[in-house]
Amino acid sequence: MARKQRRRPAARLGGPSISGSAALADSFREDVIAGLSLPQKVLPPKYFYDARGSRLFERICRLKEYYPTRCELALTRAHLGAIARFAGRGCALIEYGSGESRKSRLLIEALRPAVYVPVDISAEALAAAAAALRRRFPWLELRPVHGDFSRPLEIPAAAVRARRVVYFPGSTIGNLTPEEAHGFLRMSRSQVGPKGAMLIGVDLKKDANVLHAAYNDARGVTAAFNLNLLARINRELGGDFDLRRFRHYAFYNAAVGRIEMHLIALARQAVNIGRFRFEFAAGESIHTENSYKYSLEEFRALAQRAGFRGERTWQDRQGLFALHGLAAS
């Protein structure tokens, strides 16, 4: 779930700097003001992931309705040997949106990478995951980076010498429009170089009822995750959203093959963020996330146009989820 991102100058690897954190804060304010000023109000989903948002997302990943994490973990465990042969032992493993690095631990054990570079927009989640990985893998060269993985990254020297493999699990690619996904894959192709590769999780097209349940769980965790974005705006940008006056709404838009998440205003109201004022009509929405679903053929064609060839595909028996092994072409 997340990340429709704007290009900005690259952050230096090796951990969050003061200037890097300040740049992320400035981007947050700019993107929120710009998004709420549009006729169809939008908020970039990458900003879901403050400390509380990251914790809520980890809870979502454990819900019975939310199949992607469960399917991807099972696929990774079942095909770990083949995945390791595709990626290559001793590679430089670069993970976009690493979170708590649950799935990457399996890869680290199998690949024994020369260096592991987790990239995440949540400093708190990144620090906690890095500390846990250092305890579990004391031999591992770890280079965490707090930043926006949609921007080109400066690669550490150890990663330059090894085959670079980008790991992008969780079907986060679905948060981008197909045009944005193409640009993102082209950027990743440049990042890994001519001998590099990508391991990427992709959610597949399926029964709309399964998709609806995954984004409207009975416990309301996804609703809390969505509404937390407004709480973050209040806390960090001085907003005065009343969360009780907005409702989570998610549905499958079959015409374009995507789940859409919105926050619906329950009454006419005005919201202030600093010196900016935004008017909401009753029933008006803030579009917070898309999650595009692909067939195997659609995604392979998208990757090929971006400079990758699809070498391997692993899919669960129910056809819910796929893990693609892409090699630079």
Secondary structure by P-SEA (a helix, b strand, c coil): cccccccccccccccccaaaaaaaaaaaaaaaaaaaacccbbbcccccccaaaaaaaaaaaacccccaaaaaaaaaaacaaaaaaaaccccbbbbcccccaaaaaaaaaaccccbbbbbbccaaaaaaaaaaaaaaccccbbbbbcccccccccccaaaaacbbbbbbcccccccccaaaaaaaaaaaaaaacccbbbbbbbbccccaaaaaaaaccccaaaaaaaaaaaaaaaaccccccccccbbbbbbbccccbbbbbbbbcccccccccccbbbbbccccccccbbbbbbcaaaaaaaaaaacccccbbbbcccccbbbbbbccc
